[in-house]
Amino acid sequence: MSLVKKILNRFHPVLKPLSKWYLSKTRNYSYNGIKVKVLPGVFHPGFFFSTKILLGYLEKKDLAKKAVLELGAGTGLISIYCHRRSAFVCASDISKTALRCIQGNARINDASINIVESDLFDNVNPNDFDIIIINPPYYPEAINSENDMPWFCGEHFEYFEKLFYQLKGVTASREVLMILSEDCALHQIQSIAKKNSLQLAEIYSSQKWGERNFIYKISE
């Protein structure tokens, strides 16, 4: 078990008092000159490695004039970064708190971003984008409140069941990127993708503090 997994087990951001207290207040975070406020109940991009790994990967890509969707955008940090790289950006989230967070952070950073309330692709058309970026929740537990949304994918991986079903027939002409940790149920998630005639092709990996994260390209 990786060090990060041990930390998660000990200080789970939803269940454990220390991190629950920390995340109960609005916090500030910055990345390469982008300053964001993290509202209570919104995924904190500085707590874990996935956001920074995605941002590092995106640094190598030409985003100018590309239509980019950040699905489940949280604070909107990745969306604001893509906007600064001259992309046309849409940030979506199911959480009303996250949507307020994105709106506030877009104003702070003078970023023109289309912000949409959507449960996955219910209110956004994946065919409208060149690049889709997904940093998903992957703990297989039931969602009982809005605060659970950044962490839990449902007891039976309902998040991934719906995600991959909605992506069928979409990925051939789009670049769909998703980051996952080695500590999630990779085999189960890959099995759900395969059931929907999709595959996860590893295109990048990074190991920090004993935990390896993978960026996958979702394709048919």
RAHUQUI-V678747 format. One record per residue. N is the residue number from 1. PSI is psi as a letter, one per 40 degrees, with the letter a starting at -180 (NA if undefined). NEAR is the number of other C-alpha atoms within 8 Angstrom. Layout:
<<N:PSI:NEAR> <N:PSI:NEAR>>
//
This chain:
<<1:h:5> <2:i:9> <3:d:9> <4:d:9> <5:d:10> <6:d:9> <7:d:9> <8:d:9> <9:d:7> <10:d:7> <11:f:11> <12:h:10> <13:e:9> <14:d:8> <15:d:7> <16:h:10> <17:d:7> <18:d:7> <19:d:11> <20:d:11> <21:d:8> <22:d:7> <23:e:12> <24:e:8> <25:i:8> <26:h:9> <27:i:8> <28:i:8> <29:i:10> <30:i:8> <31:h:6> <32:f:4> <33:e:5> <34:h:10> <35:h:11> <36:i:11> <37:h:12> <38:h:13> <39:i:12> <40:h:8> <41:e:12> <42:i:13> <43:h:8> <44:h:8> <45:e:12> <46:e:8> <47:d:5> <48:i:7> <49:e:9> <50:d:11> <51:d:11> <52:d:9> <53:d:9> <54:d:10> <55:d:10> <56:d:8> <57:d:9> <58:d:7> <59:d:6> <60:e:6> <61:i:6> <62:h:4> <63:e:9> <64:h:7> <65:e:7> <66:i:11> <67:h:12> <68:h:14> <69:h:13> <70:h:15> <71:h:12> <72:g:12> <73:e:14> <74:b:13> <75:e:15> <76:e:13> <77:d:12> <78:d:10> <79:d:14> <80:d:13> <81:d:10> <82:d:13> <83:d:13> <84:e:8> <85:e:8> <86:f:10> <87:i:13> <88:h:11> <89:h:14> <90:h:13> <91:h:16> <92:i:16> <93:i:16> <94:d:11> <95:h:9> <96:d:8> <97:d:9> <98:d:15> <99:d:15> <100:d:8> <101:d:15> <102:d:14> <103:d:9> <104:d:9> <105:d:14> <106:d:13> <107:d:8> <108:d:9> <109:e:9> <110:f:6> <111:h:10> <112:h:7> <113:h:12> <114:h:7> <115:h:10> <116:h:11> <117:h:11> <118:h:11> <119:h:8> <120:b:13> <121:e:10> <122:d:7> <123:e:9> <124:i:9> <125:h:8> <126:d:9> <127:e:7> <128:e:6> <129:i:12> <130:d:11> <131:h:12> <132:h:14> <133:h:11> <134:h:11> <135:g:11> <136:i:9> <137:i:10> <138:e:10> <139:h:9> <140:g:10> <141:i:9> <142:i:8> <143:h:10> <144:e:5> <145:i:6> <146:d:8> <147:e:8> <148:e:11> <149:d:11> <150:e:11> <151:d:8> <152:i:13> <153:e:17> <154:i:12> <155:d:8> <156:f:7> <157:f:11> <158:d:9> <159:d:9> <160:d:11> <161:d:10> <162:d:9> <163:d:10> <164:d:12> <165:d:8> <166:d:7> <167:e:9> <168:h:11> <169:e:6> <170:d:9> <171:e:12> <172:d:7> <173:e:6> <174:i:11> <175:h:10> <176:h:12> <177:h:12> <178:h:12> <179:h:13> <180:i:13> <181:i:10> <182:e:10> <183:e:9> <184:i:8> <185:g:8> <186:d:10> <187:d:6> <188:d:7> <189:d:10> <190:d:10> <191:d:8> <192:d:11> <193:d:14> <194:d:9> <195:d:7> <196:f:9> <197:f:8> <198:i:12> <199:i:10> <200:h:10> <201:h:8> <202:h:9> <203:e:8> <204:i:8> <205:i:9> <206:h:8> <207:h:8> <208:h:7> <209:f:7> <210:e:8> <211:h:13> <212:h:10> <213:i:12> <214:h:13> <215:h:13> <216:i:13> <217:h:12> <218:h:13> <219:i:10> <220:NA:9>>
//
